[in-house]
C-alpha cells in the first residue's frame, strides 16, 4: 500500500505563474501546515507556480524538507487567448479529452502529465505531498473516478486535500476537509 496527498493551492491573487497568495491565502497556508503536520510526510513535490510553492512553504520549513519543483504539476493551459465563454470550453474538455482551444493543452495530455507524477510518487515515495492546481487536479480525479466531472471540479476549494492510496492495482481517492 502507498499513500500520497494531493493539495490544491491556497487562495491566490491571480492566474499568472508568479501570482502570490492573498493575505487570506497566506493564513490558509499556515493553517494547512498545522493540519498536514498530523500526516506522515516524507517528500514534497510542487508545481513551479508561486501560489503552489507559497502554499506548501510553511510545511516544508517546519518539517525541514526541500520542495521539489515538478513542471508536470503546473496548471493546464486551456487557451493561449482569452475566452469569454471559457467555462463552456472547459466543460467540453471533460466530454472530449482531445478537445483543444487555440494554443491550449488537451485534457488527455494534461492528465498524462499529472498521472505520471502521481504514479512515480506512489511507486517511490510513500508519504509524499503533491501541490498542484484546480483544473489539473480535477482532470486526475476524473481519470480515476468518472463521476468527478466538470461540475464537481467547480466545487474544489482553495486549499483542498485529497488522499490517494494505491492497494495493489486499485487507486482509492478520499477527499479530506481542509481545516
C-alpha angles and dihedrals in degrees: 000000000000128000132195132170123228117205130193109214125258125262112305139194094236150332101271115112090246097045110131127220119269117245086261088051090053089053089048090053090055092048091046089054091053092049096046093049086078090064127081097250118179104159137026123206121178144180108258090238114114095236091057094045092047091049093059100031095094091055093046090050093048093047093039090232125144120240112233110211110223115192091199089066094061117114120277113256106232095187141348090224129055113266121204091200096040094144090059089052091046090051089052090055089062091051097043114029091197095052109121131184120213108297091355135125122247122237089244093058094043092047089051090055097052094039090057091053093046093048092050091048092049091050098044114020120043108194098031125153117214115195116200145138136285102253095042091047090048092052091052092049090048091052090057098035116026090195087071099079142144097306092049090049089060089058095061114118134215104272109019130170132209126183112214117196126184116203109181102308097338122099116205121193122199123186110224121198114243108230 
